[in-house]
Amino acid sequence: MDDTTAMPSVHLHYWAGARAAAGTASEEVEAATVRQALELAGAGRGAGFARVVAACSLLVDGLSAHQGDLDALLTGPVQVEVLPPFAGGAGGTPAGAGLR
């Protein structure tokens, strides 16, 4: 197999309500972007998972991700923390908004 076609590994770690919606604490997928990884993770899980992820904040390798960051091509493996709102007010559009 040609190594240039290998996709980066994306380790998704789900917290609280995101964990319940995913049915697992974590999983690993191969994807070119974070958005693609979340779409792959959502395949077969239904609209409930998509709604939860859309409300979540995302940390990619410990840094807050915004909408534009989700389509950046990955150059190596990354860790994505999927964090639903825990308590308190809302501030802006979550990074996962718009994922289906």
C-alpha positions as CSV (number, residue, x, y, z in Angstrom):
1,M,0.0,0.0,0.0
2,D,1.2,3.5,-0.8
3,D,1.8,5.4,2.5
4,T,0.9,8.8,0.8
5,T,-2.7,7.7,0.7
6,A,-3.0,6.9,4.4
7,M,-5.4,9.1,6.4
8,P,-4.4,10.5,9.7
9,S,-5.8,8.8,12.8
10,V,-8.3,10.9,14.7
11,H,-9.0,9.8,18.3
12,L,-12.4,11.0,19.4
13,H,-13.0,11.3,23.2
14,Y,-16.6,11.9,24.2
15,W,-17.6,13.6,27.5
16,A,-20.8,13.4,29.4
17,G,-23.9,13.7,27.1
18,A,-21.7,13.2,24.1
19,R,-20.5,9.9,25.5
20,A,-24.1,8.8,26.1
21,A,-25.1,9.8,22.5
22,A,-22.1,8.0,21.1
23,G,-22.5,4.9,23.2
24,T,-18.8,4.8,23.9
25,A,-16.2,6.9,25.7
26,S,-13.8,7.0,22.7
27,E,-13.1,5.7,19.3
28,E,-10.6,6.1,16.5
29,V,-11.3,6.8,12.9
30,E,-9.1,7.7,9.9
31,A,-10.0,10.9,8.2
32,A,-8.6,13.8,6.3
33,T,-10.2,16.5,8.5
34,V,-11.9,16.8,11.9
35,R,-15.2,17.4,10.2
36,Q,-14.9,14.2,8.2
37,A,-13.9,12.3,11.3
38,L,-17.1,13.5,13.1
39,E,-19.2,12.6,10.1
40,L,-17.7,9.1,10.0
41,A,-18.4,8.7,13.7
42,G,-22.0,9.8,13.2
43,A,-22.7,7.3,10.4
44,G,-25.3,4.9,11.6
45,R,-25.8,6.7,14.9
46,G,-28.8,8.8,13.9
47,A,-30.0,12.4,14.3
48,G,-29.6,12.3,18.1
49,F,-25.9,12.0,17.9
50,A,-25.6,14.7,15.3
51,R,-27.7,17.1,17.5
52,V,-25.5,16.5,20.5
53,V,-22.2,16.9,18.5
54,A,-23.6,20.1,17.0
55,A,-24.0,21.6,20.5
56,C,-20.5,20.5,21.6
57,S,-17.3,22.4,21.8
58,L,-14.3,20.7,20.4
59,L,-10.7,20.7,21.5
60,V,-8.2,19.5,18.9
61,D,-4.9,18.5,20.6
62,G,-5.9,20.7,23.5
63,L,-6.8,23.8,21.5
64,S,-10.3,25.1,21.0
65,A,-11.5,24.4,17.5
66,H,-13.8,26.8,15.5
67,Q,-15.9,26.1,12.4
68,G,-13.0,27.0,10.0
69,D,-10.6,24.7,11.8
70,L,-12.8,21.6,11.2
71,D,-12.0,21.5,7.4
72,A,-8.2,22.0,7.7
73,L,-6.4,19.0,6.3
74,L,-4.7,16.9,9.0
75,T,-1.0,16.2,8.7
76,G,-0.8,13.7,11.4
77,P,-2.8,12.0,14.2
78,V,-4.9,14.2,16.5
79,Q,-6.9,13.9,19.7
80,V,-10.4,15.5,19.6
81,E,-12.3,16.1,22.8
82,V,-16.0,16.4,22.3
83,L,-17.4,18.5,25.1
84,P,-21.1,19.1,25.5
85,P,-22.3,22.2,27.4
86,F,-22.0,21.3,31.1
87,A,-23.7,24.2,32.8
88,G,-24.2,27.9,32.7
89,G,-24.7,30.2,29.8
90,A,-24.1,29.8,26.1
91,G,-21.5,31.7,24.3
92,G,-21.5,31.8,20.5
93,T,-21.8,29.0,18.0
94,P,-20.3,25.7,19.0
95,A,-17.6,24.2,16.8
96,G,-19.7,21.2,15.9
97,A,-22.6,23.3,14.7
98,G,-23.7,22.5,11.2
99,L,-22.6,18.9,11.3
100,R,-25.1,16.4,10.0
